């Protein structure tokens, strides 16, 4: 069985363990830390088609800004967006997500004006509001509002801002480019048609704002998924993906997303050490990244021979219990921890019974025969079906 000593509290996970009759280590039932917060999806009050994505984008950007604050624990986007459009009991949500604070708000966009209402709730103190504010601003001030909200949250929770500096991010000057970028987020992973739609949106955004880092790392993912998942020829998309990711990092070296996307692409180029270095930088910039980020980092660590480090990465709360179990099983097997590896293999195959490592290897862009042999033998050692 996996060693859970390094996995932080997650009540959803604890409930699942209990339902399976598995004992829960006392360490995992600790109270949420002072800097733990979930930003619930802001409610769109505009009443017009097309404005919802703008509101979702604002939520995502505030999550990103807060996740870059040292000492803060942010619940990832996918987890909080599960509550979108549902009745909110902030104390129950805080309990489910294992956090002390909840941020919720609403957005009304009318022409070139914005009204944003936000409130920060201490769910551990009976759901009391500890800060609330309304921002009536011009649309052009959207980024200033994002920064102000982040600063006020940090000041309220920590008592001072200087102890937790806000990382400056690359911002567009063209609001249409920002709007196009927000609309394209995550489309590349949903379907071939939506990937093409994202390409069109981002191509327009680049023309409007060529020095906007997020446009380039999103384009990099579009190019990568075009050949990796949606069955087009590798070239020129493989080459374009690398160029776009490198451009994003050049434009904003402090963008943790740009760094992990470049690491992701280098991983598929078989450039393990360079990939690992990008993930390392990304983790320093944002110590609480998405589960997918950690999954890919673990794969890069295995490629570099860092098996123990890979186990530590892949058992972190943000990624464990996802398909990363497949990579974790490999790391455990390579360390000689066969029983634990077999447990992870069985858990993974329960969710994806048709998976085989031959199919996986046939669709990966290995450049060296030794890499092909390594992963073939590693998956077989872990006990996966060929």
ChimeraX attribute file (.defattr): number of C-alpha atoms within 10 A of each C-alpha:
attribute: neighborCount
match mode: 1-to-1
recipient: residues
	/A:1	11
	/A:2	15
	/A:3	10
	/A:4	15
	/A:5	13
	/A:6	13
	/A:7	16
	/A:8	17
	/A:9	21
	/A:10	19
	/A:11	17
	/A:12	12
	/A:13	17
	/A:14	18
	/A:15	14
	/A:16	11
	/A:17	13
	/A:18	11
	/A:19	10
	/A:20	9
	/A:21	9
	/A:22	11
	/A:23	10
	/A:24	14
	/A:25	12
	/A:26	9
	/A:27	13
	/A:28	18
	/A:29	14
	/A:30	12
	/A:31	13
	/A:32	21
	/A:33	15
	/A:34	16
	/A:35	17
	/A:36	19
	/A:37	29
	/A:38	25
	/A:39	23
	/A:40	25
	/A:41	24
	/A:42	24
	/A:43	19
	/A:44	19
	/A:45	16
	/A:46	17
	/A:47	11
	/A:48	11
	/A:49	7
	/A:50	10
	/A:51	19
	/A:52	20
	/A:53	17
	/A:54	19
	/A:55	24
	/A:56	21
	/A:57	20
	/A:58	20
	/A:59	25
	/A:60	20
	/A:61	18
	/A:62	17
	/A:63	22
	/A:64	22
	/A:65	20
	/A:66	25
	/A:67	23
	/A:68	26
	/A:69	23
	/A:70	18
	/A:71	17
	/A:72	21
	/A:73	22
	/A:74	25
	/A:75	22
	/A:76	19
	/A:77	19
	/A:78	11
	/A:79	13
	/A:80	17
	/A:81	17
	/A:82	11
	/A:83	13
	/A:84	14
	/A:85	10
	/A:86	8
	/A:87	7
	/A:88	12
	/A:89	10
	/A:90	21
	/A:91	21
	/A:92	12
	/A:93	18
	/A:94	23
	/A:95	17
	/A:96	15
	/A:97	21
	/A:98	23
	/A:99	27
	/A:100	23
	/A:101	31
	/A:102	22
	/A:103	21
	/A:104	20
	/A:105	20
	/A:106	18
	/A:107	24
	/A:108	20
	/A:109	21
	/A:110	15
	/A:111	8
	/A:112	10
	/A:113	14
	/A:114	20
	/A:115	17
	/A:116	21
	/A:117	17
	/A:118	17
	/A:119	17
	/A:120	24
	/A:121	23
	/A:122	22
	/A:123	21
	/A:124	18
	/A:125	12
	/A:126	10
	/A:127	18
	/A:128	13
	/A:129	15
	/A:130	14
	/A:131	15
	/A:132	16
	/A:133	13
	/A:134	13
	/A:135	15
	/A:136	14
	/A:137	16
	/A:138	15
	/A:139	16
	/A:140	14
	/A:141	14
	/A:142	17
	/A:143	17
	/A:144	11
	/A:145	20
	/A:146	16
	/A:147	18
	/A:148	13
	/A:149	20
	/A:150	20
	/A:151	19
	/A:152	18
	/A:153	21
	/A:154	22
	/A:155	15
	/A:156	14
	/A:157	19
	/A:158	16
	/A:159	11
	/A:160	13
	/A:161	15
	/A:162	10
	/A:163	13
	/A:164	16
	/A:165	13
	/A:166	18
	/A:167	16
	/A:168	12
	/A:169	17
	/A:170	16
	/A:171	15
	/A:172	19
	/A:173	14
	/A:174	13
	/A:175	17
	/A:176	14
	/A:177	23
	/A:178	22
	/A:179	16
	/A:180	22
	/A:181	25
	/A:182	22
	/A:183	21
	/A:184	23
	/A:185	16
	/A:186	14
	/A:187	19
	/A:188	26
	/A:189	16
	/A:190	11
	/A:191	14
	/A:192	18
	/A:193	12
	/A:194	16
	/A:195	23
	/A:196	16
	/A:197	17
	/A:198	25
	/A:199	22
	/A:200	14
	/A:201	20
	/A:202	27
	/A:203	19
	/A:204	17
	/A:205	23
	/A:206	19
	/A:207	10
	/A:208	18
	/A:209	20
	/A:210	15
	/A:211	19
	/A:212	23
	/A:213	27
	/A:214	27
	/A:215	30
	/A:216	27
	/A:217	27
	/A:218	27
	/A:219	29
	/A:220	31
	/A:221	29
	/A:222	29
	/A:223	26
	/A:224	24
	/A:225	23
	/A:226	25
	/A:227	17
	/A:228	19
	/A:229	14
	/A:230	15
	/A:231	11
	/A:232	14
	/A:233	11
	/A:234	16
	/A:235	12
	/A:236	11
	/A:237	20
	/A:238	22
	/A:239	15
	/A:240	18
	/A:241	27
	/A:242	24
	/A:243	17
	/A:244	24
	/A:245	30
	/A:246	22
	/A:247	21
	/A:248	27
	/A:249	23
	/A:250	15
	/A:251	18
	/A:252	20
	/A:253	19
	/A:254	20
	/A:255	25
	/A:256	25
	/A:257	27
	/A:258	30
	/A:259	27
	/A:260	29
	/A:261	29
	/A:262	28
	/A:263	31
	/A:264	27
	/A:265	22
	/A:266	21
	/A:267	22
	/A:268	19
	/A:269	18
	/A:270	18
	/A:271	17
	/A:272	21
	/A:273	16
	/A:274	17
	/A:275	28
	/A:276	25
	/A:277	17
	/A:278	22
	/A:279	28
	/A:280	18
	/A:281	18
	/A:282	25
	/A:283	20
	/A:284	14
	/A:285	21
	/A:286	22
	/A:287	19
	/A:288	26
	/A:289	23
	/A:290	17
	/A:291	22
	/A:292	16
	/A:293	21
	/A:294	25
	/A:295	25
	/A:296	24
	/A:297	28
	/A:298	28
	/A:299	27
	/A:300	28
	/A:301	23
	/A:302	24
	/A:303	22
	/A:304	16
	/A:305	14
	/A:306	15
	/A:307	22
	/A:308	15
	/A:309	14
	/A:310	26
	/A:311	23
	/A:312	18
	/A:313	25
	/A:314	28
	/A:315	24
	/A:316	19
	/A:317	17
	/A:318	22
	/A:319	19
	/A:320	18
	/A:321	17
	/A:322	15
	/A:323	18
	/A:324	22
	/A:325	24
	/A:326	24
	/A:327	24
	/A:328	29
	/A:329	32
	/A:330	31
	/A:331	31
	/A:332	24
	/A:333	21
	/A:334	20
	/A:335	14
	/A:336	13
	/A:337	16
	/A:338	19
	/A:339	15
	/A:340	17
	/A:341	28
	/A:342	20
	/A:343	16
	/A:344	26
	/A:345	22
	/A:346	17
	/A:347	18
	/A:348	21
	/A:349	17
	/A:350	10
	/A:351	11
	/A:352	11
	/A:353	11
	/A:354	9
	/A:355	14
	/A:356	14
	/A:357	18
	/A:358	14
	/A:359	11
	/A:360	12
	/A:361	14
	/A:362	10
	/A:363	13
	/A:364	13
	/A:365	15
	/A:366	16
	/A:367	12
	/A:368	9
	/A:369	8
	/A:370	10
	/A:371	13
	/A:372	16
	/A:373	11
	/A:374	12
	/A:375	18
	/A:376	17
	/A:377	15
	/A:378	21
	/A:379	23
	/A:380	15
	/A:381	18
	/A:382	27
	/A:383	19
	/A:384	22
	/A:385	14
	/A:386	12
